[in-house]
Every structure is written in structure tokens, then in C-alpha cells.
Amino acid sequence: MNKPESTGLANRPRASALRRPIHQILVPFPVAYFAAAFATDLAYWRTAEVMWYRFSVWLIAGGLVMAAFVALAAVVDLFRNQRPAWIRALAYAAAVVLSILNVLVHSRDGYTAVVPTGLTLSGVVFVVLLFAMSPGWTLTHRYRIGAKA
């Protein structure tokens, strides 16, 4: 029997998701939570409706939980032949630290919990995340053999 000629498909990974960093799939979630928290802080500032304040607290807390999952996935990705994109990773870490401070500020009671400090922190987190995620949704780079990193 003759062997069929190889098409080269056997050498490529079967699932393209295996080539994609795990954390890259998760990063949009905390970014969306923190962006929504900024929007709800703006809504609270304009309306003084307590509902928006409560939404902000839950969105920031949810964003921090998702950020923990992203951090865990990024550590796993580092063991999958990738290296950190330091500027993006540090900007993302700074946004998470500011969000921890922000959730503490939001835990106070009353209008002053959001305006001006909480609103400012939410805005700064939003801008830092825009900077950190503008080139892509990844915090790491792949090692490429024979290519400049």
C-alpha cells in the first residue's frame, strides 16, 4: 500500500486555542467590569441615585475577582513558553492595586464615597487599562526561536 503524502497538517496544533495565551481570553472581563464601574460612578455623580453607587461597588469587586483569575492564568502562561510584556503587565497590576484602593474608598457611606475620590480612582483605572490593553489583550509575549523578542 502506498502512503498518502503528508499535507503538513499533522505538525500543526489541532486547536488554535492552544496557541493563544489563557489569560488573553480572560483579560477583557476585568477591563469591562472596571470600565462599567467608571460609568456607574459617573451616573452616581450626575444623579445621586444610590443604585449606581451599589453597582459600582459590585462591579469593582467583580473586576478584582476576575483580575485574580487573570493573574493566575498569566502565571500558568509563563510556564507555557511565554515571557512577560513588562510594561503592560505592570500597568495592569497598577490598575488592580488602584482598584483595591477604590473598593475601599467605595466602602465608605454616602456621596463622598464616590465623589470625588472614587470617581477619580475609577477614571484613572480606566485610563491605565486603556493604555495597558491598547496593543492587545495579552500580558505576555511568545518566545520565538530565531526571532527577536
Residue pairs with C-beta under 8 A, 6 or more apart in sequence:
13 19
17 25
21 73
21 74
21 77
21 80
21 82
21 138
21 139
21 140
22 73
22 74
22 76
22 77
22 80
23 70
23 71
23 73
23 74
23 76
23 77
23 138
23 139
23 140
24 136
24 137
24 138
24 139
25 73
26 66
26 69
26 70
26 73
27 70
27 92
27 133
27 137
27 138
27 139
28 137
29 63
29 66
29 69
29 70
30 63
30 64
30 66
30 67
30 70
30 96
31 129
31 133
33 59
33 60
33 62
33 63
33 66
34 59
34 60
34 63
34 95
34 99
34 122
34 125
34 126
34 129
35 126
35 129
36 55
36 59
37 55
37 56
37 59
37 60
37 63
37 102
37 122
37 125
38 119
38 122
38 123
38 125
38 126
40 52
40 53
40 55
40 56
40 59
41 52
41 56
41 114
41 118
41 119
41 122
41 123
42 119
43 49
43 52
44 52
44 53
44 56
44 114
44 115
45 114
45 115
45 119
48 111
53 106
53 113
53 114
56 106
56 114
56 118
56 122
57 103
57 106
57 107
60 99
60 102
60 103
60 106
60 122
61 103
63 99
64 96
64 99
64 100
64 103
67 92
67 96
67 99
70 92
70 139
71 96
74 84
74 89
74 139
74 140
77 140
78 84
78 140
81 142
81 143
82 140
82 141
82 142
82 143
83 140
83 141
83 143
83 149
84 139
84 140
84 141
85 138
85 139
85 140
85 141
87 132
88 132
88 133
88 135
88 138
88 139
89 139
89 140
91 128
91 129
91 131
91 132
92 129
92 132
92 133
92 139
94 128
95 125
95 128
95 129
95 132
98 121
98 124
98 125
98 128
99 121
99 125
101 121
102 118
102 121
102 122
102 125
105 113
105 117
105 118
105 121
106 113
106 114
106 118
107 113
141 149
143 149
